[in-house]
């Protein structure tokens, strides 16, 4: 199981702080596409601008496999840094 944690604008678009998914060795992009967002259009547009911490390693590559990954932090751009 993989936990996705959402911060700032990502949290607002999705409507929850975190979800747990069974990635079945799928990619980050595939898993993000399964998230049931409160604002689907905003969530879809935001995904391209986010950075992702995958078990503490930063990536923007949504083709990254999630096999064996415990935690993904979804980090949208923040003002001032």
Biopython code that builds the backbone (N, CA, C, O; Angstrom):
import numpy as np
from Bio.PDB.StructureBuilder import StructureBuilder

atoms = [
    (1, "UNK", "N", (0.842, -1.182, 0.000)),
    (1, "UNK", "CA", (0.000, 0.000, 0.000)),
    (1, "UNK", "C", (0.887, 1.245, 0.000)),
    (1, "UNK", "O", (1.962, 1.271, 0.599)),
    (2, "UNK", "N", (0.405, 2.260, -0.681)),
    (2, "UNK", "CA", (1.116, 3.529, -0.778)),
    (2, "UNK", "C", (0.202, 4.634, -0.277)),
    (2, "UNK", "O", (-0.973, 4.686, -0.642)),
    (3, "UNK", "N", (0.732, 5.513, 0.553)),
    (3, "UNK", "CA", (-0.012, 6.664, 1.039)),
    (3, "UNK", "C", (0.381, 7.878, 0.221)),
    (3, "UNK", "O", (1.565, 8.175, 0.063)),
    (4, "UNK", "N", (-0.626, 8.582, -0.303)),
    (4, "UNK", "CA", (-0.415, 9.862, -0.980)),
    (4, "UNK", "C", (-0.828, 10.955, -0.014)),
    (4, "UNK", "O", (-1.953, 10.959, 0.485)),
    (5, "UNK", "N", (0.090, 11.892, 0.252)),
    (5, "UNK", "CA", (-0.232, 13.033, 1.109)),
    (5, "UNK", "C", (-0.258, 14.286, 0.244)),
    (5, "UNK", "O", (0.631, 14.505, -0.579)),
    (6, "UNK", "N", (-1.288, 15.103, 0.440)),
    (6, "UNK", "CA", (-1.504, 16.286, -0.379)),
    (6, "UNK", "C", (-1.272, 17.540, 0.443)),
    (6, "UNK", "O", (-1.688, 17.618, 1.599)),
    (7, "UNK", "N", (-0.604, 18.528, -0.157)),
    (7, "UNK", "CA", (-0.284, 19.770, 0.535)),
    (7, "UNK", "C", (-0.809, 20.967, -0.257)),
    (7, "UNK", "O", (-0.877, 20.935, -1.485)),
    (8, "UNK", "N", (-1.176, 22.020, 0.468)),
    (8, "UNK", "CA", (-1.570, 23.320, -0.082)),
    (8, "UNK", "C", (-2.638, 23.171, -1.173)),
    (8, "UNK", "O", (-3.701, 22.604, -0.919)),
    (9, "UNK", "N", (-2.365, 23.673, -2.380)),
    (9, "UNK", "CA", (-3.362, 23.666, -3.464)),
    (9, "UNK", "C", (-3.774, 22.249, -3.853)),
    (9, "UNK", "O", (-4.911, 22.033, -4.271)),
    (10, "UNK", "N", (-2.876, 21.291, -3.724)),
    (10, "UNK", "CA", (-3.222, 19.896, -4.033)),
    (10, "UNK", "C", (-4.264, 19.390, -3.040)),
    (10, "UNK", "O", (-5.211, 18.700, -3.417)),
    (11, "UNK", "N", (-4.081, 19.736, -1.789)),
    (11, "UNK", "CA", (-5.039, 19.327, -0.765)),
    (11, "UNK", "C", (-6.405, 19.963, -1.038)),
    (11, "UNK", "O", (-7.440, 19.314, -0.886)),
    (12, "UNK", "N", (-6.401, 21.234, -1.442)),
    (12, "UNK", "CA", (-7.655, 21.925, -1.743)),
    (12, "UNK", "C", (-8.362, 21.295, -2.947)),
    (12, "UNK", "O", (-9.585, 21.155, -2.943)),
    (13, "UNK", "N", (-7.606, 20.920, -3.964)),
    (13, "UNK", "CA", (-8.199, 20.328, -5.168)),
    (13, "UNK", "C", (-8.754, 18.935, -4.906)),
    (13, "UNK", "O", (-9.809, 18.565, -5.421)),
    (14, "UNK", "N", (-8.028, 18.168, -4.098)),
    (14, "UNK", "CA", (-8.447, 16.790, -3.820)),
    (14, "UNK", "C", (-9.517, 16.754, -2.739)),
    (14, "UNK", "O", (-10.460, 15.967, -2.824)),
    (15, "UNK", "N", (-9.377, 17.598, -1.723)),
    (15, "UNK", "CA", (-10.377, 17.673, -0.667)),
    (15, "UNK", "C", (-10.071, 16.852, 0.569)),
    (15, "UNK", "O", (-10.871, 16.823, 1.504)),
    (16, "UNK", "N", (-8.918, 16.180, 0.590)),
    (16, "UNK", "CA", (-8.493, 15.410, 1.766)),
    (16, "UNK", "C", (-6.987, 15.585, 1.952)),
    (16, "UNK", "O", (-6.283, 16.010, 1.036)),
    (17, "UNK", "N", (-6.507, 15.256, 3.139)),
    (17, "UNK", "CA", (-5.074, 15.353, 3.430)),
    (17, "UNK", "C", (-4.284, 14.201, 2.835)),
    (17, "UNK", "O", (-3.145, 14.378, 2.403)),
    (18, "UNK", "N", (-4.893, 13.015, 2.813)),
    (18, "UNK", "CA", (-4.176, 11.847, 2.301)),
    (18, "UNK", "C", (-5.138, 10.744, 1.896)),
    (18, "UNK", "O", (-6.282, 10.686, 2.346)),
    (19, "UNK", "N", (-4.635, 9.870, 1.032)),
    (19, "UNK", "CA", (-5.358, 8.663, 0.640)),
    (19, "UNK", "C", (-4.349, 7.519, 0.592)),
    (19, "UNK", "O", (-3.152, 7.735, 0.401)),
    (20, "UNK", "N", (-4.846, 6.316, 0.765)),
    (20, "UNK", "CA", (-4.007, 5.131, 0.644)),
    (20, "UNK", "C", (-4.478, 4.353, -0.571)),
    (20, "UNK", "O", (-5.673, 4.120, -0.754)),
    (21, "UNK", "N", (-3.511, 3.951, -1.408)),
    (21, "UNK", "CA", (-3.824, 3.231, -2.640)),
    (21, "UNK", "C", (-2.964, 1.978, -2.714)),
    (21, "UNK", "O", (-1.909, 1.893, -2.086)),
    (22, "UNK", "N", (-3.427, 1.022, -3.481)),
    (22, "UNK", "CA", (-2.637, -0.163, -3.789)),
    (22, "UNK", "C", (-2.108, 0.040, -5.198)),
    (22, "UNK", "O", (-2.857, -0.146, -6.157)),
    (23, "UNK", "N", (-0.840, 0.418, -5.358)),
    (23, "UNK", "CA", (-0.351, 0.813, -6.672)),
    (23, "UNK", "C", (-0.188, -0.322, -7.671)),
    (23, "UNK", "O", (-0.095, -0.054, -8.868)),
    (24, "UNK", "N", (-0.148, -1.575, -7.238)),
    (24, "UNK", "CA", (0.006, -2.696, -8.168)),
    (24, "UNK", "C", (1.116, -2.447, -9.187)),
    (24, "UNK", "O", (0.957, -2.756, -10.368)),
    (25, "UNK", "N", (2.231, -1.894, -8.735)),
    (25, "UNK", "CA", (3.405, -1.604, -9.575)),
    (25, "UNK", "C", (3.084, -0.616, -10.692)),
    (25, "UNK", "O", (3.791, -0.579, -11.699)),
    (26, "UNK", "N", (2.046, 0.172, -10.533)),
    (26, "UNK", "CA", (1.707, 1.192, -11.523)),
    (26, "UNK", "C", (2.614, 2.400, -11.357)),
    (26, "UNK", "O", (3.385, 2.500, -10.402)),
    (27, "UNK", "N", (2.502, 3.300, -12.299)),
    (27, "UNK", "CA", (3.302, 4.513, -12.247)),
    (27, "UNK", "C", (2.639, 5.569, -11.370)),
    (27, "UNK", "O", (1.458, 5.478, -11.036)),
    (28, "UNK", "N", (3.421, 6.555, -11.016)),
    (28, "UNK", "CA", (2.902, 7.686, -10.257)),
    (28, "UNK", "C", (1.731, 8.327, -10.992)),
    (28, "UNK", "O", (0.695, 8.595, -10.385)),
    (29, "UNK", "N", (1.881, 8.575, -12.281)),
    (29, "UNK", "CA", (0.819, 9.203, -13.057)),
    (29, "UNK", "C", (-0.465, 8.403, -13.061)),
    (29, "UNK", "O", (-1.553, 8.968, -12.950)),
    (30, "UNK", "N", (-0.348, 7.093, -13.189)),
    (30, "UNK", "CA", (-1.536, 6.237, -13.181)),
    (30, "UNK", "C", (-2.246, 6.307, -11.836)),
    (30, "UNK", "O", (-3.475, 6.370, -11.783)),
    (31, "UNK", "N", (-1.481, 6.295, -10.756)),
    (31, "UNK", "CA", (-2.074, 6.367, -9.421)),
    (31, "UNK", "C", (-2.718, 7.735, -9.190)),
    (31, "UNK", "O", (-3.810, 7.820, -8.627)),
    (32, "UNK", "N", (-2.042, 8.807, -9.625)),
    (32, "UNK", "CA", (-2.619, 10.142, -9.465)),
    (32, "UNK", "C", (-3.950, 10.242, -10.213)),
    (32, "UNK", "O", (-4.872, 10.923, -9.763)),
    (33, "UNK", "N", (-4.040, 9.571, -11.338)),
    (33, "UNK", "CA", (-5.264, 9.585, -12.129)),
    (33, "UNK", "C", (-6.435, 8.876, -11.471)),
    (33, "UNK", "O", (-7.581, 9.080, -11.871)),
    (34, "UNK", "N", (-6.171, 8.049, -10.471)),
    (34, "UNK", "CA", (-7.248, 7.342, -9.776)),
    (34, "UNK", "C", (-7.792, 8.118, -8.579)),
    (34, "UNK", "O", (-8.785, 7.710, -7.977)),
    (35, "UNK", "N", (-7.153, 9.227, -8.233)),
    (35, "UNK", "CA", (-7.579, 10.004, -7.062)),
    (35, "UNK", "C", (-8.939, 10.637, -7.342)),
    (35, "UNK", "O", (-9.128, 11.313, -8.354)),
    (36, "UNK", "N", (-9.869, 10.409, -6.437)),
    (36, "UNK", "CA", (-11.218, 10.960, -6.553)),
    (36, "UNK", "C", (-11.200, 12.372, -5.964)),
    (36, "UNK", "O", (-11.402, 12.549, -4.762)),
    (37, "UNK", "N", (-10.958, 13.375, -6.812)),
    (37, "UNK", "CA", (-10.771, 14.750, -6.367)),
    (37, "UNK", "C", (-12.088, 15.482, -6.193)),
    (37, "UNK", "O", (-13.060, 15.214, -6.899)),
    (38, "UNK", "N", (-12.111, 16.408, -5.248)),
    (38, "UNK", "CA", (-13.272, 17.271, -5.045)),
    (38, "UNK", "C", (-13.448, 18.219, -6.232)),
    (38, "UNK", "O", (-14.574, 18.561, -6.594)),
    (39, "UNK", "N", (-12.331, 18.645, -6.838)),
    (39, "UNK", "CA", (-12.346, 19.533, -8.003)),
    (39, "UNK", "C", (-11.481, 18.885, -9.092)),
    (39, "UNK", "O", (-10.304, 19.220, -9.227)),
    (40, "UNK", "N", (-12.060, 17.958, -9.868)),
    (40, "UNK", "CA", (-11.278, 17.182, -10.834)),
    (40, "UNK", "C", (-10.512, 18.017, -11.853)),
    (40, "UNK", "O", (-9.369, 17.686, -12.168)),
    (41, "UNK", "N", (-11.096, 19.077, -12.373)),
    (41, "UNK", "CA", (-10.404, 19.896, -13.373)),
    (41, "UNK", "C", (-9.191, 20.582, -12.763)),
    (41, "UNK", "O", (-8.123, 20.615, -13.374)),
    (42, "UNK", "N", (-9.345, 21.119, -11.581)),
    (42, "UNK", "CA", (-8.210, 21.771, -10.890)),
    (42, "UNK", "C", (-7.130, 20.746, -10.568)),
    (42, "UNK", "O", (-5.944, 21.023, -10.745)),
    (43, "UNK", "N", (-7.522, 19.579, -10.102)),
    (43, "UNK", "CA", (-6.573, 18.526, -9.751)),
    (43, "UNK", "C", (-5.779, 18.097, -10.977)),
    (43, "UNK", "O", (-4.558, 17.963, -10.902)),
    (44, "UNK", "N", (-6.445, 17.881, -12.097)),
    (44, "UNK", "CA", (-5.756, 17.450, -13.309)),
    (44, "UNK", "C", (-4.748, 18.507, -13.777)),
    (44, "UNK", "O", (-3.618, 18.170, -14.131)),
    (45, "UNK", "N", (-5.146, 19.763, -13.781)),
    (45, "UNK", "CA", (-4.252, 20.842, -14.207)),
    (45, "UNK", "C", (-3.066, 20.995, -13.257)),
    (45, "UNK", "O", (-1.957, 21.298, -13.696)),
    (46, "UNK", "N", (-3.286, 20.794, -11.999)),
    (46, "UNK", "CA", (-2.247, 20.986, -10.987)),
    (46, "UNK", "C", (-1.160, 19.913, -11.034)),
    (46, "UNK", "O", (-0.007, 20.192, -10.706)),
    (47, "UNK", "N", (-1.506, 18.708, -11.432)),
    (47, "UNK", "CA", (-0.544, 17.599, -11.410)),
    (47, "UNK", "C", (0.732, 17.892, -12.191)),
    (47, "UNK", "O", (1.815, 17.476, -11.777)),
    (48, "UNK", "N", (0.626, 18.593, -13.303)),
    (48, "UNK", "CA", (1.804, 18.898, -14.113)),
    (48, "UNK", "C", (2.743, 19.882, -13.438)),
    (48, "UNK", "O", (3.935, 19.903, -13.744)),
    (49, "UNK", "N", (2.234, 20.689, -12.534)),
    (49, "UNK", "CA", (3.057, 21.697, -11.875)),
    (49, "UNK", "C", (3.636, 21.214, -10.549)),
    (49, "UNK", "O", (4.490, 21.882, -9.966)),
    (50, "UNK", "N", (3.183, 20.071, -10.076)),
    (50, "UNK", "CA", (3.631, 19.566, -8.774)),
    (50, "UNK", "C", (4.999, 18.894, -8.853)),
    (50, "UNK", "O", (5.427, 18.400, -9.897)),
    (51, "UNK", "N", (5.655, 18.900, -7.707)),
    (51, "UNK", "CA", (6.804, 18.031, -7.473)),
    (51, "UNK", "C", (6.313, 16.928, -6.554)),
    (51, "UNK", "O", (5.347, 17.109, -5.812)),
    (52, "UNK", "N", (6.979, 15.788, -6.606)),
    (52, "UNK", "CA", (6.565, 14.637, -5.811)),
    (52, "UNK", "C", (7.752, 14.112, -5.029)),
    (52, "UNK", "O", (8.834, 13.923, -5.586)),
    (53, "UNK", "N", (7.555, 13.878, -3.748)),
    (53, "UNK", "CA", (8.564, 13.228, -2.923)),
    (53, "UNK", "C", (8.153, 11.770, -2.803)),
    (53, "UNK", "O", (7.140, 11.454, -2.178)),
    (54, "UNK", "N", (8.935, 10.887, -3.397)),
    (54, "UNK", "CA", (8.637, 9.463, -3.388)),
    (54, "UNK", "C", (9.591, 8.799, -2.415)),
    (54, "UNK", "O", (10.777, 8.623, -2.697)),
    (55, "UNK", "N", (9.043, 8.432, -1.257)),
    (55, "UNK", "CA", (9.868, 7.928, -0.152)),
    (55, "UNK", "C", (11.064, 8.850, 0.073)),
    (55, "UNK", "O", (12.187, 8.390, 0.277)),
    (56, "UNK", "N", (10.803, 10.168, 0.033)),
    (56, "UNK", "CA", (11.809, 11.171, 0.347)),
    (56, "UNK", "C", (12.671, 11.639, -0.814)),
    (56, "UNK", "O", (13.514, 12.516, -0.628)),
    (57, "UNK", "N", (12.487, 11.083, -2.004)),
    (57, "UNK", "CA", (13.284, 11.462, -3.174)),
    (57, "UNK", "C", (12.407, 12.288, -4.114)),
    (57, "UNK", "O", (11.325, 11.851, -4.504)),
    (58, "UNK", "N", (12.876, 13.478, -4.476)),
    (58, "UNK", "CA", (12.106, 14.384, -5.317)),
    (58, "UNK", "C", (12.100, 13.949, -6.776)),
    (58, "UNK", "O", (13.122, 13.530, -7.318)),
    (59, "UNK", "N", (10.926, 14.056, -7.402)),
    (59, "UNK", "CA", (10.799, 13.813, -8.833)),
    (59, "UNK", "C", (9.641, 14.636, -9.379)),
    (59, "UNK", "O", (8.755, 15.059, -8.636)),
    (60, "UNK", "N", (9.664, 14.849, -10.666)),
    (60, "UNK", "CA", (8.526, 15.424, -11.389)),
    (60, "UNK", "C", (8.077, 14.446, -12.469)),
    (60, "UNK", "O", (7.144, 14.728, -13.220)),
    (61, "UNK", "N", (8.738, 13.307, -12.543)),
    (61, "UNK", "CA", (8.485, 12.296, -13.574)),
    (61, "UNK", "C", (7.325, 11.408, -13.154)),
    (61, "UNK", "O", (7.465, 10.553, -12.279)),
    (62, "UNK", "N", (6.180, 11.619, -13.789)),
    (62, "UNK", "CA", (4.990, 10.845, -13.428)),
    (62, "UNK", "C", (5.009, 9.436, -13.994)),
    (62, "UNK", "O", (4.074, 8.668, -13.766)),
    (63, "UNK", "N", (6.064, 9.078, -14.735)),
    (63, "UNK", "CA", (6.193, 7.689, -15.195)),
    (63, "UNK", "C", (6.969, 6.836, -14.192)),
    (63, "UNK", "O", (7.234, 5.663, -14.451)),
    (64, "UNK", "N", (7.330, 7.416, -13.056)),
    (64, "UNK", "CA", (8.055, 6.700, -12.010)),
    (64, "UNK", "C", (7.196, 5.564, -11.452)),
    (64, "UNK", "O", (6.061, 5.801, -11.038)),
    (65, "UNK", "N", (7.718, 4.334, -11.435)),
    (65, "UNK", "CA", (6.946, 3.221, -10.859)),
    (65, "UNK", "C", (6.822, 3.357, -9.343)),
    (65, "UNK", "O", (7.710, 3.897, -8.684)),
    (66, "UNK", "N", (5.723, 2.866, -8.805)),
    (66, "UNK", "CA", (5.486, 2.948, -7.366)),
    (66, "UNK", "C", (5.574, 1.600, -6.675)),
    (66, "UNK", "O", (5.151, 1.473, -5.526)),
    (67, "UNK", "N", (6.105, 0.605, -7.334)),
    (67, "UNK", "CA", (6.262, -0.716, -6.738)),
    (67, "UNK", "C", (7.132, -0.610, -5.486)),
    (67, "UNK", "O", (8.287, -0.189, -5.566)),
    (68, "UNK", "N", (6.594, -0.982, -4.350)),
    (68, "UNK", "CA", (7.333, -0.956, -3.091)),
    (68, "UNK", "C", (7.420, 0.395, -2.424)),
    (68, "UNK", "O", (8.074, 0.516, -1.388)),
    (69, "UNK", "N", (6.788, 1.418, -2.972)),
    (69, "UNK", "CA", (6.827, 2.770, -2.407)),
    (69, "UNK", "C", (5.782, 2.904, -1.301)),
    (69, "UNK", "O", (4.620, 2.544, -1.490)),
    (70, "UNK", "N", (6.203, 3.425, -0.145)),
    (70, "UNK", "CA", (5.302, 3.582, 0.990)),
    (70, "UNK", "C", (4.621, 4.944, 1.024)),
    (70, "UNK", "O", (3.458, 5.043, 1.416)),
    (71, "UNK", "N", (5.340, 6.010, 0.611)),
    (71, "UNK", "CA", (4.820, 7.362, 0.809)),
    (71, "UNK", "C", (5.146, 8.256, -0.376)),
    (71, "UNK", "O", (6.286, 8.306, -0.839)),
    (72, "UNK", "N", (4.130, 8.961, -0.859)),
    (72, "UNK", "CA", (4.303, 9.974, -1.899)),
    (72, "UNK", "C", (3.711, 11.273, -1.368)),
    (72, "UNK", "O", (2.532, 11.326, -1.018)),
    (73, "UNK", "N", (4.532, 12.323, -1.308)),
    (73, "UNK", "CA", (4.056, 13.651, -0.942)),
    (73, "UNK", "C", (3.842, 14.443, -2.222)),
    (73, "UNK", "O", (4.744, 14.546, -3.054)),
    (74, "UNK", "N", (2.649, 15.003, -2.378)),
    (74, "UNK", "CA", (2.300, 15.793, -3.557)),
    (74, "UNK", "C", (2.480, 17.255, -3.184)),
    (74, "UNK", "O", (1.730, 17.799, -2.374)),
    (75, "UNK", "N", (3.499, 17.894, -3.792)),
    (75, "UNK", "CA", (3.913, 19.232, -3.413)),
    (75, "UNK", "C", (3.687, 20.210, -4.569)),
    (75, "UNK", "O", (4.476, 20.228, -5.513)),
    (76, "UNK", "N", (2.631, 21.018, -4.514)),
    (76, "UNK", "CA", (2.430, 22.031, -5.543)),
    (76, "UNK", "C", (3.431, 23.158, -5.352)),
    (76, "UNK", "O", (4.075, 23.246, -4.307)),
    (77, "UNK", "N", (3.568, 24.032, -6.365)),
    (77, "UNK", "CA", (4.453, 25.188, -6.196)),
    (77, "UNK", "C", (3.966, 26.055, -5.037)),
    (77, "UNK", "O", (2.767, 26.269, -4.865)),
    (78, "UNK", "N", (4.902, 26.539, -4.262)),
    (78, "UNK", "CA", (4.573, 27.411, -3.120)),
    (78, "UNK", "C", (5.058, 28.815, -3.428)),
    (78, "UNK", "O", (6.118, 28.992, -4.028)),
    (79, "UNK", "N", (4.306, 29.788, -3.029)),
    (79, "UNK", "CA", (4.717, 31.191, -3.193)),
    (79, "UNK", "C", (5.947, 31.455, -2.328)),
    (79, "UNK", "O", (5.997, 31.049, -1.167)),
    (80, "UNK", "N", (6.914, 32.121, -2.888)),
    (80, "UNK", "CA", (8.101, 32.517, -2.139)),
    (80, "UNK", "C", (9.112, 31.419, -1.956)),
    (80, "UNK", "O", (10.039, 31.579, -1.162)),
    (81, "UNK", "N", (8.976, 30.297, -2.661)),
    (81, "UNK", "CA", (9.996, 29.279, -2.511)),
    (81, "UNK", "C", (9.521, 27.987, -2.942)),
    (81, "UNK", "O", (10.262, 27.006, -2.882)),
]
sb = StructureBuilder()
sb.init_structure("model")
sb.init_model(0)
sb.init_chain("A")
sb.init_seg("    ")
for serial, (resi, resn, name, xyz) in enumerate(atoms, 1):
    if name == "N":
        sb.init_residue(resn, " ", resi, " ")
    sb.init_atom(name, np.array(xyz, "f"), 0.0, 1.0, " ", f" {name:<3s}", serial, name[0])
structure = sb.get_structure()
